[in-house]
Amino acid sequence: MKVNVSDIIRVNGDSMQVDFIEEPTEKELVNGCVLSDKVQFSGTLTNELGSLRLEGRLQLRYSCECFRCLKPVSKDLNIKINESFTSSDNAEQNDLYSFEGKILDTDKALRDNIILNLPMQNLCSERCKGLCEKCGANLNEMQCKCEDDEIDPRLEGLSKFFE
């Protein structure tokens, strides 16, 4: 989302309301997670001594696969955004996002916040049993006939270690 900041860039402490609902520029995030709907943001943009602070809430829906059973999962994410932007050349050294002129592009800051707030492992449910490591059966849907006490032939030599 590009925001025209010409109204607030001149006066310290001035702010403006920023609200939008739009399609993301990039749908695919990381690890197979895909944004499945429009992204909604509501917040304020404030001039703080020449740097701009974006504060608000970002809401979105994403789809991915369950980490354990590979079933498709769709989840909502509600993120609190608090980012600063500066027009100076040393923005990266100060951990700030940069902008040029009178147009502020929030896409990179919002995308970074989405990626940082995604769970490391998405599950279809907390009680997901996953897949059988031997036959690949979905243990949520059926109980397989594989035996748990079978020793991997590569590790069979270790079974005699404690004797």
Salt bridges, closest charged atoms under 4 A:
GLU23 OE1 - LYS27 NZ 2.88
GLU26 OE1 - ARG111 NH2 3.63
GLU48 OE1 - ARG53 NE 3.17
ASP76 OD1 - ARG61 NH1 2.49
ASP112 OD2 - LYS108 NZ 3.22
ASP152 OD2 - ARG154 NH2 2.54
